[in-house]
Amino acid sequence: MLVLTRKSNQSIQIGDDIEIKIVAVEGDQVKIGIDAPQHVDVHRKEIYLDIQEENNQAVEKDNLSILEALSQQMKQK
């Protein structure tokens, strides 16, 4: 992991398209701004993990539905 020290109004550049700027430091909170292309999803980590879990559950349900449908087809033959 790369650890950098930045002050208010300083930035970090990731590749050509993503800039992370320190907007403000207030007590133990840091406000950051993220400038990224629209096709790049930017989420808080806990939201990202929730999305991944929902996607995994949806895939599992879809796979179960597909397996049930195939099982029914095999029984009909």
C-alpha positions as CSV (number, residue, x, y, z in Angstrom):
1,M,0.0,0.0,0.0
2,L,1.3,3.4,-0.9
3,V,0.9,5.9,2.0
4,L,1.1,9.6,1.1
5,T,0.8,12.8,3.2
6,R,-1.2,15.6,1.7
7,K,-2.5,18.9,3.0
8,S,-5.7,20.7,2.2
9,N,-5.9,21.6,-1.5
10,Q,-3.2,19.2,-2.5
11,S,-4.0,16.3,-4.9
12,I,-3.1,12.8,-5.8
13,Q,-3.1,11.8,-9.5
14,I,-4.0,8.2,-10.5
15,G,-3.2,7.5,-14.2
16,D,-4.2,10.2,-16.6
17,D,-7.9,10.4,-15.7
18,I,-8.3,10.3,-11.9
19,E,-7.5,13.0,-9.4
20,I,-8.1,12.8,-5.7
21,K,-8.0,16.2,-4.0
22,I,-8.0,17.0,-0.3
23,V,-10.8,19.5,0.0
24,A,-10.7,20.1,3.8
25,V,-9.4,18.6,7.1
26,E,-11.7,19.1,10.0
27,G,-10.6,17.4,13.3
28,D,-10.4,13.7,12.6
29,Q,-12.3,13.9,9.3
30,V,-10.8,14.5,5.8
31,K,-13.0,15.6,3.0
32,I,-11.9,14.5,-0.4
33,G,-13.0,15.3,-3.9
34,I,-12.6,12.7,-6.7
35,D,-12.5,13.7,-10.3
36,A,-12.9,10.7,-12.5
37,P,-14.4,9.8,-15.9
38,Q,-18.1,9.0,-15.8
39,H,-17.5,5.4,-16.8
40,V,-15.4,4.8,-13.6
41,D,-17.6,3.8,-10.6
42,V,-16.6,5.6,-7.4
43,H,-18.2,4.3,-4.1
44,R,-17.5,4.3,-0.4
45,K,-16.0,0.9,0.5
46,E,-19.0,-0.2,2.5
47,I,-21.3,0.6,-0.4
48,Y,-19.1,-1.2,-2.9
49,L,-19.1,-4.3,-0.7
50,D,-22.9,-4.2,-0.4
51,I,-23.2,-4.0,-4.2
52,Q,-20.8,-7.0,-4.6
53,E,-22.8,-9.0,-2.1
54,E,-26.1,-8.2,-3.9
55,N,-24.6,-9.1,-7.2
56,N,-23.4,-12.4,-5.8
57,Q,-26.8,-13.2,-4.4
58,A,-28.5,-12.4,-7.7
59,V,-26.1,-14.7,-9.6
60,E,-26.7,-17.5,-7.1
61,K,-30.5,-17.1,-7.4
62,D,-30.2,-17.0,-11.2
63,N,-28.0,-20.1,-11.3
64,L,-30.5,-21.9,-9.0
65,S,-33.4,-20.9,-11.4
66,I,-31.5,-22.1,-14.4
67,L,-30.6,-25.4,-12.7
68,E,-34.3,-25.9,-11.6
69,A,-35.4,-25.2,-15.2
70,L,-32.9,-27.7,-16.6
71,S,-33.9,-30.3,-14.1
72,Q,-37.6,-29.9,-15.1
73,Q,-36.6,-30.2,-18.8
74,M,-34.7,-33.4,-18.1
75,K,-37.6,-34.9,-16.1
76,Q,-39.9,-34.2,-19.1
77,K,-37.7,-36.2,-21.5
